Amino acid sequence: MGVWSGSFGKLLTPLPDIMSLASAEARIIIGIRVAVASQKAFRDARPFLRERLGSDLAVSRFLIMIESIGGAWPEAVKIGRACCPHTMPDEILLLNMLRHVVEGDRPRFDALTCEMIGDCGRDRIYTDMENFAAVYGTRATGRG
């Protein structure tokens, strides 16, 4: 096998642009970016997020999920600017984590994060992602 084959070659694979993602996943990436930028600017992201995530309850659970990720991540989560079409490795990792949560595949979720996040942090993130996924995209008007 050549030097550029196997798993090393995967490292050279470009990350997808936001426009190439499923719309539900693109809204999550943009939502994370807007929520973080809004928090830094002392602005309320809820009106923007409500339109994209489907309900007030989804927004509340989304913001809780972001908070638990930020608290457990070993260093600052790297995200792109809201206007940037390119994704960042941490954003793709978060999407993959959420995909495993939606599939109910806890072992694969843990495999993605076990070297950088402790058991308690992983438990909280998994639960918060589960809670968000349960209401994401619904048009319920419940206040969460």
C-alpha positions in Angstrom: 0.0 0.0 0.0 1.2 3.5 -0.7 1.8 6.2 1.8 -1.4 8.0 0.8 -3.7 5.1 1.2 -5.8 3.8 4.0 -6.9 5.9 7.0 -4.2 8.5 6.4 -5.8 9.4 3.1 -9.1 10.1 5.0 -7.3 13.0 6.7 -6.8 14.7 3.4 -10.5 14.4 2.4 -12.0 17.9 2.3 -14.8 18.7 4.7 -18.2 19.2 3.1 -19.6 22.7 2.4 -22.8 23.5 4.3 -24.8 23.5 1.1 -23.9 19.9 0.5 -25.3 18.8 3.9 -28.9 17.7 4.4 -31.0 20.8 5.2 -31.7 19.7 8.8 -27.9 19.3 9.4 -27.1 22.6 7.7 -29.6 24.4 10.0 -27.9 22.8 13.0 -24.5 24.1 11.9 -25.8 27.6 11.2 -27.7 27.5 14.5 -24.6 26.7 16.4 -22.7 29.5 14.7 -25.4 32.1 15.3 -26.0 31.0 18.9 -22.3 31.4 19.7 -21.9 34.7 17.9 -25.1 36.0 19.5 -23.8 35.0 23.0 -20.5 36.8 22.4 -22.4 40.0 21.2 -24.9 39.8 24.1 -27.8 39.3 21.6 -30.7 36.9 21.8 -30.5 34.2 19.1 -33.9 32.7 19.9 -35.9 34.5 17.2 -33.5 33.3 14.5 -33.2 29.8 16.0 -37.0 29.4 16.3 -37.4 29.9 12.6 -34.8 27.2 11.8 -35.3 24.7 14.5 -39.1 24.5 14.6 -40.3 25.4 18.1 -39.5 27.2 21.3 -38.9 23.9 23.0 -36.4 22.9 20.3 -34.5 26.2 20.7 -34.3 25.7 24.5 -33.1 22.2 24.2 -30.6 23.3 21.5 -29.1 26.0 23.7 -28.9 23.5 26.6 -27.1 21.1 24.3 -24.6 23.8 23.1 -23.9 24.7 26.8 -23.2 21.1 27.8 -20.9 20.6 24.8 -19.0 23.8 25.6 -18.7 22.8 29.2 -17.3 19.4 28.5 -15.1 20.1 25.4 -11.4 20.1 26.4 -10.7 23.3 24.5 -12.8 25.9 22.6 -15.1 24.3 20.0 -13.9 25.5 16.6 -16.8 26.8 14.5 -16.9 28.8 11.4 -18.4 32.3 10.9 -22.1 32.3 10.2 -21.5 33.5 6.6 -18.8 30.9 5.8 -19.9 28.0 3.5 -17.1 25.7 4.7 -17.5 23.4 7.7 -15.0 23.0 10.5 -13.8 19.6 11.9 -15.5 20.2 15.2 -18.8 21.0 13.5 -18.7 17.7 11.5 -17.8 15.9 14.7 -20.9 17.3 16.4 -23.1 16.3 13.5 -21.6 12.8 13.6 -22.3 12.7 17.4 -25.9 13.8 16.8 -26.3 11.2 14.0 -25.3 8.4 16.4 -27.7 9.8 19.1 -30.6 9.8 16.6 -29.7 6.2 15.6 -29.6 5.2 19.3 -26.0 4.0 18.8 -24.4 4.9 22.2 -21.2 2.8 21.6 -20.3 4.7 18.4 -21.1 8.0 20.1 -18.8 7.1 22.9 -16.1 5.9 20.5 -16.1 9.4 18.9 -15.6 11.2 22.2 -14.2 8.9 24.8 -10.6 10.1 24.5 -11.4 13.8 25.0 -14.5 13.9 27.2 -15.1 12.0 30.5 -18.0 9.7 31.3 -20.1 12.4 33.0 -19.6 14.9 30.2 -20.5 12.3 27.5 -23.6 11.2 29.5 -24.8 14.8 29.7 -24.1 15.6 26.0 -25.8 12.4 24.9 -28.9 13.1 27.0 -29.1 16.7 25.8 -28.6 15.7 22.2 -31.4 13.1 22.6 -33.7 15.7 24.1 -33.0 18.1 21.3 -33.4 15.4 18.6 -36.8 14.4 20.1 -38.3 17.8 19.3 -36.1 19.2 16.4 -38.2 20.3 13.4 -41.5 20.1 15.2 -43.8 23.1 14.9 -45.1 22.8 18.5 -45.5 26.1 20.2 -44.6 24.9 23.7 -42.4 27.1 25.8 -39.3 25.1 26.9 
